[in-house]
């Protein structure tokens, strides 16, 4: 995770933000695009899985300027 921000499939490779255009009737196979520049980001099911995977590593997420940053990570016992 670069600089504490969520990344990978969630971040648009063209404009660097996480601003998704998600149709109200989206299913796991719906192609999701960046709402800022229109770049295809991936299938809705894959993007949800990626968000869940990265969010499990954080206790607090902060959305700022189209990017999601992990502000605290869980303590491992």
N, C-alpha and C positions, 0 to 999 in steps of 0.2 A: 504494500500500500504506500504509494508515493506521497510524502509530505503529510501523512495523516488523513488524506482524502480517499473516499471511495473511488475506485478506478476500474480498469479492465473493461468489461462489456458495457458497463453503465455510463462511462464517460465518452462523449462524442469525440472521435478522433479528429474531426474537422475543426470544431470550435472550442473543445475542451470543457464543455459544461454538461451537466446532467439535467436536461430539460426535455422530458419525454412527451411526445404527442400520442396519447393513449385513447383510442376510441372507446365510447361507453360500452360497446358490445364486444370488446376485445376478448379473445380466448387465447389459449396457450400458443396457438399457431399464427396469431396476428402479427404482422411485421410492424414494429414500432419505429418511429422516426424521431429525430431531434426536432423539438418545436422551435428552436432558434434558427437552424440552418437547413433542416429537412433531410439531413443525412440518415440513411437507414442504420439502426442500432442493433437490431436483432429481433427474434421472436419473443413475444410477451412472456411465455413460460420460462424461457432461458434467462431473461432479464430479471424476473422475479426470483428465480433460484440464485442468481448471482448476488442480488441485493441481500437476500436472506443469509447467504454464506458470509458476506462481508459484515453484515450487521451483527452476526453472532459474535464477532470479535470485539464489538464495542458495547459500552453500557449507555453512552449518550451520543446521539448524532445531531449535528448542527447543519442546517441548510442556509447557505449564504452565497449570494451571487451566482446561483445555478450550480453550486458544488456542494457536496455533502462531506463533512469532515467528522472524523471520530474525535470527540473531545475527551473521552475517558475510555480506557480499556479495562476489561474485567481482571480481577486478581485471580491468578491461578493458584489453587491449593495443592 
